[in-house]
Amino acid sequence: GVRVCRLLQKPGTFVVTWPRAYHAGFSHGVNCAESSNFATPDWLPWGRQSVEIFRTTRGARLPCFTHELLLTTLARKAATLSAHISSWVESELRSLVREEERLHAALR
């Protein structure tokens, strides 16, 4: 029951993969490929959810970057962020602090 799609990426085109979507690539010969990860502010809750999945799934691979580092980097640049982005960052930082406090209390 898994829906499978395929595409042939042409030079100069982009492929966007949505949160929680599996993707893989295959090369049909000699090529030069590049990828870039980016996200809009409303992706931050998805990032937090993926961290939890990686943390609780046995044998899961490590994330390519830490969600916590992303949030703290954004927080340090808060003066340069729009109000829209700042609201997403604040919400996620509050969630991060609550989780850290919960984990800390569990150690006592």
Steps between C-alpha positions, in 0.01 A plus 500: 500500500798737459457756225809521279580783260794546268639783296786583273669818614621716215793745515411825675191361674421454869336214684323581826447222753236559767548419871490130592539396136761239411714580201786336319692570184656299222753619245473391137868541421761768552362813661567776746224531761440735789235520770401762749276481804286800582186559701236762557422600861190281514728197452643537854234279668571231240868524590419450868284198412782346295743547791262304723470223242879476461540500880248222566550272199750223555771499234393836355769703332619824652350822360723697261480801735355557844164666534620659823794664322267635232270652765777653707665643188171659397448632854842667495396677180155595633557872445531438125197268465152605398223486761349204312819293520570611857160369614578154359846499660361612837238225498758234417748629760226481764431139397872424518530649851192306622648174368838570658331575833296178477811294427694671777221431752496133395868473602426603859 
